[in-house]
Amino acid sequence: MVDESTFGRKPVVVVEIIQPRCSNRFGSAPCTATGAPKCFNTYWTCRDRNNYNTDGSITWRLTRPRDELGWLYEEADANNIKTNGIPVLVSASHTSSRINPGAARTGESPLGRRGTAQIVVSNGIWDDHVGDFYLADRTAPARPAGFWDLFTGRNLFYPGLLAKIYEGYEGQALADMQVRLFDVEQISGPSGNDQYTISCRDPLDRVRGKNAKYPPTSSIDLAANIDASTTAIGVVCLEAELSANFGNTGSTRYIVIGDEIISYTGWTGTEPEFTLSGVVRGVLSSTAAAHDTEDAIQRGAYHVQQRLYDIAQYIIEDHTTVANSYINGTQWATEGQTYLSTLRATTFIPEPVAVEDLLGELCRDGLFSIWWDERSQTIPLLAVRPPKGTPVAWTDDSNLASFNKVTKIDDRMTRVTVYFGVRNWLEPLTEDRNYQNRRVRIDAEVESDNAAGGKIVENVIYSRWTSTFGNALLVEASLLLRYRLPPQYLTVQLDAKDRSIEIGDVVDLTTRYIRDTEGNPIETRWQVIAIEENAPGSKIMVELQSYAFIGKFAIIMENAALDYLAAVLSEDNLLEFPNQFDQWTDTGPEITVTPNTTTAPDGSVTAYTLEKTSGTFERVQTQAAATAGLTYTTSVYLKQGTAAATQIRIYGEVIAGGGLLVLNIDWSDPAATGVSVGDGWYQFSLSVTAIDTEINILIYPSGGTTATGSVYAWGARLEEGPVATGYEEFTLSGCWLADGATNLMPGGDEPYLLQ
């Protein structure tokens, strides 16, 4: 198959202009159109607009004259077709979305840079041989017309018009090419060389429009004056103004009149005159007052204890024109529940606010990013978090064709102040006195004279979404973690073989352009914030921002989850009872097995006491199925009780006696045969090659002699391979609280970001 790794590849470009059109036929029910000329199944040529629909579509496929692409025509049905390649494409360029991680960079949109595309086409002669249902009924024009002259004449505006840009290689199917999706914003031309330009923008740009506000501006009037005690409030409006939901409070809805917030649960009457019912005056710390018919009424939005990313999704899906299909609910839920579950807000919004501003606040205070991914044609959710798995590794020799680095000292921060806990939802949110709480986090080192000249750079945040000191701490810590030092930005050029990289991915970069204080190239970590394919199919340009998440990070799991070490021990463990030694076979009354007698390595009181009171070869033992010829390793955590020595045996066959290995533990020097894990506990292990279908494991508490005594045991394991899974102690660089977890970190019941 031809792809970016194929030698001698020949890049090709295909543009699709996806045009909705009416599925009715001129003059056939339900269409009642008459006269001439007949329509072209577009709105502006329709003669019966009451019955116009957009159930059909035609996809115009535009190609470059030099590209060899073969037959492209597709027809799902008569109303939905995709044309063959029309060779009018001159060029198709695009600018990638550029994310603003966590809406943290000041001086630019919190949603980052919008993605755009510019498609240049020639105005080739067009005879309507495809796409016109009534071609036989028409009189040909005296002079042939150009495709785009006709297209723009038949479509005065472009609602629902989409553009897809395919970039691939000759011999590659369209489905295997890289594709980007945009909204068509404008078609302009012709220019002096008879070319048209199709300007496109990413669909998330719909939230930036001047009319994209939440809650929307209301059109509700008081039917009569009311005093401070009136609960039967008459209003004049469309019923939809009263029934629309803004928030998650169910049947309880809110209106704002002057300086009063009023709740209601229903209404009676006939449009446009209604009487509100279930009315409560002066709610949400406001005061009931008299109002007259000249006072404006505005619906308010109220979100109660809702996750910030859920609010963002709700606003986009329910209160903008962005298609719901662009949000992958599963991806949002997985990312959000893993990293963002503790960030919740109770917020009232009393007046229309630009959706872009609200989403920016939610991204900043909710510690996530959203953007339009034109390649996956979705709006992803990405938490401010460490990378999943191992980052991509790039080097000079294997990846970089060019390199440019910029340091933006003005982007740095030395302290962050968060005001939160709004006192009065109807007062300005940019006044200090309107907040109950203030939290300040200062990085004293970068404010010192020796480090950076003593300059203080403060980022002040007025947050309607932050509700606790713990959440304020998270916002401050994440900002200072990334911006305490001047952020650096890279622009690198790569071959198309690396085009699988995605916005938001993390890269470990080793290059001669970045060195340590001794002059040696060092590995540094970066996050991809934009991707451009300036030479389609050949080269890509990638923008990256310095990335602060370096180290080990953890998630505090839900309460029902296994502890870390217990999870490690259960994974790929072939033993049926790895930590239930009373379920192992013992040799009789000379052996006593007692559960829950001391603290185990994981901190729980779940360790067993194994004690021999008499006899010689007294033991506990267990077995597991095996495959002959494979190597297996058994391990167990032991701590000295009263015994001076302990012995472990492993047999590589069903009948104990074959493939025998013995480990003698001298408790005067347990480190000689085991690995310390703290508090007197050691992990001991043995490996054997199976010669039959079973492995037998035996533990002699006081050794293979007549000596008596006890040993503590916990966490037995049998696994395939020559090495035991070990207990690892490490320092965390940060942690997150998972959905359904109770935080065990310092600072109360809030998630705690370690640095």
Secondary structure by P-SEA (a helix, b strand, c coil): cccccccbbbbbbbbbbbbbbbcccccccccccccccccccccccccccccccccbbbbbbbbcccccccccccccccccccccccccccbbbbbccccccccccccccccccccbbbbbbcccccccccccccccccccccccccaaaaaaaaccccccbbbbbbbbcccccccccbbbbbcccccccccccbbbbbbbbccccccccccccccccccccccccccccccccccccccccccccccccccccccccccbbbbbccccccccbbbbcccccccccbbbbbbcccbbbbbbbbbccccaaaaaaaaaaccccccccccaaaaaaaaaaaccccccccccccccccaaaaaaaaaaaacbbbbbcccccccccccccccccccccccccccccbbbbbbcccccccbbbbbcccccccccccccccccbbbbbbcccccccccccbbbbbbbbbccccccaaaaaaaaaaaaacccccbbbbbbbbcccccccccccccccccccccccccccccbbbbbccccccccccbbbbbbcccccccbbbbbcccccccaaaaaaaccccccccccccccccccccbbbbcccccccccccbbbbbbbcccccccccbbbbbbccbbbbbbbbbbbccccbbbbbbbcccccccbbbbbbbccccccccbbbccccbbbbbbbbbbcccbbbbbbcccccccccbbbbbcccccccccccbbbbbbbbcccccccccccccccccbbbbcc
